[in-house]
Amino acid sequence: MNFAAVVNHRSEDRRQGMPFFCAYHLGIRPGRRMNERRFSKGGAAYVDRYSNHLMFCVIGILLLSICDAVFTLRILANGGEELNWFMAVLIDDNVNKFIAVKLALTSLALILLVIHHNVRLTSKLYVRHLKYMILTGYSILIGYELHLLNLAAA
């Protein structure tokens, strides 16, 4: 007698880990997943597509970063001083280099924050919350720089 062996594969986990940079995260290959697939305990949960409000937040941060660079140069022209020594070195070397490096660093940081936006930092704090904190901080900074420019104009 020949008995066929019945094997239950339900306990095997066939999922594979995602690489740090993959075609889905970089937007090269479009995916469909916009939310976490399953509840993950402490691990990073990556998605294929990002929500519109997340992209608006990122674009807002980039625009505020550009405003920050322009307002910083205007404040320096009115006798202000750059307190960040790295940016001060770049400004002294070349203004175009300052703007390029500032926007490149901001863009690279935002790319990493967007890719890892579902990573949990503490029990209630996710990386996606950091982007909104950065947006709020940049907004306050731009308001302060506008205040300084108004004081310089008066």
C-alpha positions as CSV (number, residue, x, y, z in Angstrom):
1,M,0.0,0.0,0.0
2,N,1.2,3.4,-0.9
3,F,0.1,6.2,1.4
4,A,0.5,9.8,0.5
5,A,2.1,11.8,3.3
6,V,0.1,14.9,4.2
7,V,2.3,17.7,5.2
8,N,0.9,20.8,6.8
9,H,2.9,23.9,5.7
10,R,0.8,26.4,7.6
11,S,3.4,26.8,10.4
12,E,6.2,27.7,8.0
13,D,6.9,31.4,7.4
14,R,7.5,32.0,3.7
15,R,7.9,35.7,4.0
16,Q,11.3,37.2,3.2
17,G,12.8,40.3,4.7
18,M,13.0,43.5,2.7
19,P,16.3,45.1,1.9
20,F,17.1,48.5,3.2
21,F,16.8,50.1,-0.2
22,C,14.4,48.4,-2.6
23,A,12.7,49.3,-5.9
24,Y,9.4,49.8,-4.1
25,H,10.7,52.2,-1.5
26,L,12.5,54.3,-4.0
27,G,9.5,54.6,-6.3
28,I,11.0,52.7,-9.2
29,R,8.4,49.9,-9.0
30,P,4.9,50.9,-8.1
31,G,3.2,48.9,-5.4
32,R,-0.3,48.8,-4.0
33,R,0.2,48.6,-0.2
34,M,-0.4,51.9,1.6
35,N,-0.8,50.7,5.1
36,E,0.9,48.1,7.3
37,R,0.0,44.6,6.2
38,R,-0.2,43.1,9.6
39,F,0.4,44.2,13.1
40,S,4.1,44.1,13.7
41,K,5.6,43.9,17.1
42,G,8.3,46.4,17.3
43,G,9.6,45.7,13.7
44,A,9.6,48.1,10.9
45,A,6.6,47.9,8.6
46,Y,7.2,49.2,5.1
47,V,4.6,50.2,2.5
48,D,4.6,50.4,-1.3
49,R,2.8,53.7,-1.6
50,Y,2.7,56.7,0.6
51,S,-0.3,58.9,1.6
52,N,-0.9,62.3,0.1
53,H,-0.6,64.1,3.5
54,L,2.8,62.6,4.0
55,M,4.0,63.9,0.7
56,F,2.5,67.4,1.4
57,C,4.4,67.4,4.7
58,V,7.7,66.5,2.9
59,I,7.1,69.1,0.2
60,G,6.3,71.7,2.9
61,I,9.6,70.9,4.8
62,L,11.5,71.3,1.5
63,L,9.9,74.6,0.7
64,L,10.5,75.9,4.3
65,S,14.2,74.7,4.0
66,I,14.5,76.8,0.8
67,C,13.0,79.8,2.6
68,D,15.4,79.2,5.5
69,A,18.4,79.3,3.2
70,V,17.2,82.6,1.5
71,F,16.3,84.2,4.8
72,T,19.6,83.2,6.4
73,L,21.5,84.8,3.6
74,R,19.4,88.0,4.0
75,I,20.0,88.1,7.7
76,L,23.7,87.7,7.1
77,A,23.7,90.5,4.6
78,N,22.1,92.7,7.3
79,G,24.9,92.0,9.8
80,G,23.6,88.7,11.3
81,E,25.8,85.7,12.2
82,E,25.5,82.0,11.3
83,L,25.6,80.0,14.5
84,N,25.9,76.6,12.8
85,W,29.7,76.2,12.2
86,F,29.3,73.7,9.3
87,M,26.9,76.0,7.4
88,A,29.1,79.1,8.3
89,V,32.1,77.3,6.6
90,L,30.0,76.6,3.5
91,I,28.7,80.2,3.3
92,D,32.2,81.6,3.7
93,D,33.4,79.2,0.9
94,N,30.5,79.7,-1.6
95,V,26.9,80.7,-1.3
96,N,25.8,78.3,-4.0
97,K,27.5,75.4,-2.2
98,F,25.7,76.4,1.0
99,I,22.3,76.2,-0.7
100,A,23.1,72.9,-2.5
101,V,24.5,71.2,0.6
102,K,21.6,72.4,2.7
103,L,19.0,71.2,0.3
104,A,20.8,67.9,-0.3
105,L,21.1,67.1,3.4
106,T,17.4,68.0,4.0
107,S,16.3,65.9,1.0
108,L,18.3,62.8,1.9
109,A,17.1,63.0,5.5
110,L,13.5,63.3,4.3
111,I,13.9,60.3,2.0
112,L,15.1,58.2,4.9
113,L,12.3,59.4,7.1
114,V,9.7,58.7,4.5
115,I,11.0,55.2,3.8
116,H,10.9,54.4,7.5
117,H,7.8,56.3,8.4
118,N,6.1,53.3,10.1
119,V,9.1,52.5,12.4
120,R,8.1,52.8,16.0
121,L,10.6,54.9,18.1
122,T,8.8,54.6,21.5
123,S,5.5,53.0,22.5
124,K,3.5,55.9,20.9
125,L,6.0,57.8,18.8
126,Y,6.6,56.8,15.2
127,V,9.0,58.2,12.6
128,R,6.1,59.8,10.8
129,H,5.5,62.0,13.8
130,L,9.0,63.3,13.5
131,K,8.2,64.8,10.1
132,Y,5.3,66.8,11.5
133,M,7.6,68.0,14.4
134,I,10.2,69.0,11.8
135,L,7.5,70.9,9.8
136,T,6.4,72.7,13.0
137,G,9.9,73.5,13.9
138,Y,10.7,74.9,10.5
139,S,7.5,77.0,10.6
140,I,8.6,78.5,13.9
141,L,12.1,79.1,12.6
142,I,10.8,80.9,9.5
143,G,8.5,83.1,11.7
144,Y,11.6,84.0,13.8
145,E,13.7,84.8,10.8
146,L,10.9,87.0,9.4
147,H,10.8,88.7,12.8
148,L,14.6,89.3,12.6
149,L,14.3,90.7,9.1
150,N,11.6,93.1,10.2
151,L,13.8,94.3,13.1
152,A,16.7,94.8,10.7
153,A,14.4,96.8,8.3
154,A,13.2,99.1,11.0
